């Protein structure tokens, strides 16, 4: 069947888990033992070789719950015309958000909303592949009026109107061709969190921080928030390793209340942190505003766990953040991230995406590159997080060179995993986990015999 007459015939789901906790990769004050995981799906079509891939990110236990949430959306997807879906991904977004019974489980937040984001992202992957373009270029080349039609302005029209969004997107077309050429030549600036996981020794921190500078990164990030004395020592160690001219951000992963955030951040101010990330609950808009007033000139960044465009709107309206951190898999997919990028552009706040998780670097690079090429038109004070984990499992892995993300050129959203990786790390019956269970049972039997 041709791509013009094809339909979605199946939604295949997979619980994929990687044992990253064993090396303390990804460890922070709130999540000391994460196993980076993906609730992964493939939209199968009746057209040979045409599929849409998507996922949302978790850190281990509960990934099966996320998979079940994706499966609950299957009836909204199977049977759809591929051509109609690719012409208007917002139609799927509206149907998924609008399911009155599933909506009760949110609305527009939590496990159900992340499942919607995974399915919607898979639809955009499909649309970009059908067009033969990487997603960032598919978006950058799109008609501004069509992009506006993809955004749900309900609940945010008091902050940004469709007319204002159209104005921003039309303005973003000026010079877009030159910026696209620059992306293909130079890439997009990155920063790295790889040296700064909380479970790493000072020796490992020093080695990785120095390596980051040698690799061209102009910013690193450290996890903080478990113990102030340890954080002072680690920040001192990192600053000594990178010198005074490299930006160093710190990330508390929601560990603190408002007063503690102010006290702790102030105690680390001597090390010149560029921003404090997630200093308190992502839902506490006024708390972020109070922290920002009291820790300036240290910037306040948040967004990794902000659940929808409405909370982002409030953070911006309240002057509560200096840095907006979108996440490609936390909110309702590309459509909602378009809304958040438009809000940030309207308020003039830079976007520095979160990408610390399996596949998140692969996805979010597309959103930032679109923003540069055809919306904000700048990379000033903008960087994408980079974590050097698990990229080898993707068909189109990110490439970071001299501290810059290279612009992907393969069609799609860079979301597809290798089949061998799916088979190996599918939980609980993939090859790795089957062997791991057998080894643990053998150890237990040996202990009993001893």
C-alpha positions, 0 to 999 in steps of 0.5 A: 500500500502506498504512503498516500493511502496507508493507515496506522495498523498497530501500536507496539509497546515495549518496556525498555530498561538499562542498568545505569544504577550500577555505575551511579550514572544519573544519580542525584539528590532525589534519585540516587539509583536510577535505571534509565528506562524508556516506555517505547512505542512504534506506530506500524503502518500499512505502508512498507518501511514507514513507521513512527517511533516515540517514547517517554523517559522514566528511571526504572520501577513504574516503567510498566505503568507508563507502558500501560498508559500508552497502551490505553491510547491505542484505540485513538490511533489504530485505523487513522489515515497516515496522510491525514495524521501527518498533515495535521498532528494536532488532530491526534493531540486534540483527541488524546487530550480530549478523551473525557475518561482518560482526562480525569487521570490528569488533566494534562499532567502525570503518567497519562500526559506523558503517554500522550506525549510519547504517542504524539511524538511518534506521530511527528516522527512519522510526519517528518519521515514521510516528508523526508526531513529531520524534524527540526528542518520539517518544523523550520520549513513549515508555514507559520500559519500551519504551525500556529494551528498545531498549538493549543492556546486554551489556558495560555491565550491570556499570555500569548494570542494566536496572532502574537504567535503568528507574528513571532513565527513570521519574524523567525523566517527572516534569516532562517535559511542562513541560520539553517546553513549555520546549524549544518556547518557548526551545530548547536551549543551544548553543556554537559552533566556527565562530570557532575553526578552525585555518586561520583568520586572527587577524582572522577569528577575532576577527570571528567570535568577537565575532559569536558573542557578539553572536548570544547564544552563551555559549561558543565553542571553538578548535582547538589542538594544531599549534603551542604558540606559535600556540595561545597567540597565538590563545587570547589573541586569542579571549579578548580578543575575547569578554571574561572572562565567555564560556566558551572551550573548546579542542579538540586532536583527539587530537593529543597523548600524555598528558604532552604533553597535560598540558604543553600544556593547562597552558601555555594555562591562563592563558586560562581554558579551560572544557574540553580536548577530545580531549587524547589517543587516544579509546581511552586511558581511563587516559590521559584519567584521568591528564590529568584529574587533572593539569589540573584545574580545566580539565575533560576532554571526549571522545566524538567518536571514542569507538567504542562504549558500552563505552569510554564505560562505562570512561571513566565508571567510571575518572573519566576525563571531566568532559564526555561528548560523544556523536556521533549518527553514530559509534556504532551509532545511536539505540539505542547513544546511548540506552545512553550517555545512560543511563550519563552520567545514572547517573554524573551527568556532563553530555552536550555532544554533538559536532556539527561535521560535515555534518548532525550538528547536525541529528541530535544536537539530538534526542538532547540534547532527549530527554535534557533532556525525559525523562532528565536533566531539566536543561540545566545545564552542557550545550550542543550544539555548533553549526557554521554550515556546510551546513545549507541542504542539509537539508529540516529544517535546524537553527535557532539563535536567541539561542544556542539550538537551536530544537526541531524540530517536523517528524516524523523525525530531521531527516536528509533532504537536498534532492534537488538537493543530492544530485544536485549533490554526489554524488561523483564524478559530481554536477554540482559534481564533474563541473564541477570535474574539467573545470575542473581538466583545462582548467587542466592543459592550459593549463599544458602549452601554456604 
